[in-house]
Amino acid sequence: MKKVLCIIALMLLVAGSAYAQVTFSLTGDYWAEGKYWFNYNAGPGEKADYTDTSFGFYEQDINLYPKISVGNTSLNFKVAITDVTWGDGGKAALSEPLEEDDNILIERAFITHKFNDVFTLDVGLMDGTQWGTTFADDKQGRWRVKLTARTPVGVVGGLFEKVTDIGYETGDAAGENRDTDHYGLFAITKVGDVFVKPLLFYVDQRSRDKSAAKAGSTNPAEDAFAANDTTMLNPVLAFDGDLGPVSFESEFNYKKYRSELYNPVLIGALGDNKFDWSVWGVYLNFWKELDAMTPGFLFAYGSWDDKGGVGETGYGFCYEDDFDATLILDDEYAWGNTSGGDGMVGMTTLKLYVNDIKTGIDPLTLSGYAAYVISNQEDNAYEDATAWEVALGAAYKITDNLTYSVYGAYADIDYDVTGIDDPDSVYLIANAIEFRF
């Protein structure tokens, strides 16, 4: 805790100094949640007659957002504290104290400067890997330079991200040919009551050790990444706003990949050294704010390329971690995602939901949904698989800043494959408390 206290103390000292033009602000949030699962089982082929798959746990997250401003320039931070599961590894146990401030992390640190009413420059470690809606987003820290400009047609901008810099790590010029860089061009404009948000994003990931790969390195810990160059072209088009009586948001997201292998061991095993594939996703969400409730309908589609990926083993479009189409199948299971990522892969989701149901007790609202998921995957255990999920929840606003909520969800999975047992239906109950300031 000494680390973050020193940072905040320094900021307060600066803000309270003789330099009247220096201002300091602090916002933040706290979230804690307890979950209990029954019949936790996400994988095809696992037995349905298991005996002990019910368990519970608590987790919490604290985020502070300090900001120091001087004129048109600001220094922005995000400080994460105890983003942990209670008792995980003894880090939250009273009997085992924390060491080396490993419960505190400065996740964001960047400056923002407004040159005038037109141009804004951001430099440093800031939020990345997100655009438009939360569909296909997994917000992460990115070292980047971003320039935006306000124009008569809207905001336009460009960015550069340095994800891996091997040249710096190795100290040689050859390392510059083994970096990972991202580039983006974007705009936000408005047509009537609808915001239009196009993005063109490009990923250039080059081999960590191409020379060793060409020489036939067989180190399996390095070969999987080191032996290929991969590029991705990712155009995105998002919309949100009002269409007559309803509000909506939507996104079309396309990803085209190209990988070239250099390791002769892998090339020999896969039979080729070049692989090209593409996947795409579509998201539509419509809702209507009524006096008594907010009903809505959500559609999400992730394509599947059965010849996609290095080795043509199959590759699908992922909903990613931020989207959370459903509590169990998407948020927790990441159903159909066999690579260990977050979010369903190669799936279609249809969901009817109702939020903000008034109860007659002003601070208390209810919510619920029913969702049906269809697999788009082919030539594996998820082909022709379907699932459905329902959930109910309640939220009580204790104060304007403090909310307590309880919810439960139920999911049922059908793999429709001979020789594979369908798992028992899954139940989840949870409660959470959230504080924002």
Rosetta blueprint (number, residue, H / E / L):
1 M L
2 K H
3 K H
4 V H
5 L H
6 C H
7 I H
8 I H
9 A H
10 L H
11 M H
12 L H
13 L H
14 V H
15 A H
16 G L
17 S L
18 A L
19 Y L
20 A L
21 Q L
22 V E
23 T E
24 F E
25 S E
26 L E
27 T E
28 G E
29 D E
30 Y E
31 W E
32 A E
33 E E
34 G E
35 K E
36 Y E
37 W E
38 F E
39 N L
40 Y L
41 N L
42 A L
43 G L
44 P L
45 G L
46 E L
47 K L
48 A L
49 D L
50 Y L
51 T L
52 D L
53 T L
54 S L
55 F E
56 G E
57 F E
58 Y E
59 E E
60 Q E
61 D E
62 I E
63 N E
64 L E
65 Y E
66 P E
67 K E
68 I E
69 S E
70 V E
71 G L
72 N L
73 T E
74 S E
75 L E
76 N E
77 F E
78 K E
79 V E
80 A E
81 I E
82 T E
83 D E
84 V E
85 T E
86 W L
87 G L
88 D H
89 G H
90 G H
91 K L
92 A L
93 A L
94 L L
95 S L
96 E L
97 P L
98 L L
99 E L
100 E L
101 D L
102 D L
103 N L
104 I E
105 L E
106 I E
107 E E
108 R E
109 A E
110 F E
111 I E
112 T E
113 H E
114 K E
115 F L
116 N L
117 D L
118 V L
119 F E
120 T E
121 L E
122 D E
123 V E
124 G E
125 L E
126 M E
127 D E
128 G E
129 T L
130 Q L
131 W L
132 G L
133 T L
134 T L
135 F L
136 A L
137 D L
138 D L
139 K L
140 Q E
141 G E
142 R E
143 W E
144 R E
145 V E
146 K E
147 L E
148 T E
149 A E
150 R E
151 T E
152 P L
153 V L
154 G E
155 V E
156 V E
157 G E
158 G E
159 L E
160 F E
161 E E
162 K E
163 V E
164 T E
165 D L
166 I H
167 G H
168 Y H
169 E H
170 T H
171 G L
172 D L
173 A H
174 A H
175 G H
176 E H
177 N H
178 R H
179 D L
180 T E
181 D E
182 H E
183 Y E
184 G E
185 L E
186 F E
187 A E
188 I E
189 T E
190 K E
191 V E
192 G L
193 D L
194 V E
195 F E
196 V E
197 K E
198 P E
199 L E
200 L E
201 F E
202 Y E
203 V E
204 D E
205 Q E
206 R L
207 S L
208 R L
209 D L
210 K H
211 S H
212 A H
213 A H
214 K H
215 A L
216 G L
217 S L
218 T L
219 N L
220 P H
221 A H
222 E H
223 D H
224 A H
225 F H
226 A H
227 A L
228 N E
229 D E
230 T E
231 T E
232 M E
233 L E
234 N E
235 P E
236 V E
237 L E
238 A E
239 F E
240 D E
241 G E
242 D E
243 L E
244 G L
245 P L
246 V E
247 S E
248 F E
249 E E
250 S E
251 E E
252 F E
253 N E
254 Y E
255 K E
256 K E
257 Y E
258 R E
259 S E
260 E E
261 L E
262 Y L
263 N L
264 P H
265 V H
266 L H
267 I H
268 G H
269 A H
270 L H
271 G L
272 D L
273 N L
274 K E
275 F E
276 D E
277 W E
278 S E
279 V E
280 W E
281 G E
282 V E
283 Y E
284 L E
285 N E
286 F E
287 W E
288 K L
289 E L
290 L L
291 D L
292 A L
293 M L
294 T E
295 P E
296 G E
297 F E
298 L E
299 F E
300 A E
301 Y E
302 G E
303 S L
304 W E
305 D E
306 D L
307 K L
308 G L
309 G L
310 V L
311 G L
312 E L
313 T L
314 G L
315 Y E
316 G E
317 F L
318 C E
319 Y L
320 E L
321 D L
322 D L
323 F L
324 D L
325 A L
326 T L
327 L H
328 I H
329 L H
330 D H
331 D H
332 E H
333 Y L
334 A L
335 W L
336 G L
337 N L
338 T L
339 S L
340 G L
341 G L
342 D L
343 G L
344 M L
345 V E
346 G L
347 M E
348 T E
349 T E
350 L E
351 K E
352 L E
353 Y E
354 V E
355 N E
356 D E
357 I E
358 K E
359 T L
360 G L
361 I L
362 D L
363 P L
364 L E
365 T E
366 L E
367 S E
368 G E
369 Y E
370 A E
371 A E
372 Y E
373 V E
374 I E
375 S E
376 N L
377 Q L
378 E L
379 D L
380 N L
381 A L
382 Y L
383 E L
384 D L
385 A L
386 T E
387 A E
388 W E
389 E E
390 V E
391 A E
392 L E
393 G E
394 A E
395 A E
396 Y E
397 K E
398 I L
399 T L
400 D L
401 N L
402 L E
403 T E
404 Y E
405 S E
406 V E
407 Y E
408 G E
409 A E
410 Y E
411 A E
412 D E
413 I E
414 D E
415 Y L
416 D L
417 V L
418 T L
419 G L
420 I L
421 D L
422 D L
423 P L
424 D L
425 S L
426 V E
427 Y E
428 L E
429 I E
430 A E
431 N E
432 A E
433 I E
434 E E
435 F E
436 R E
437 F L
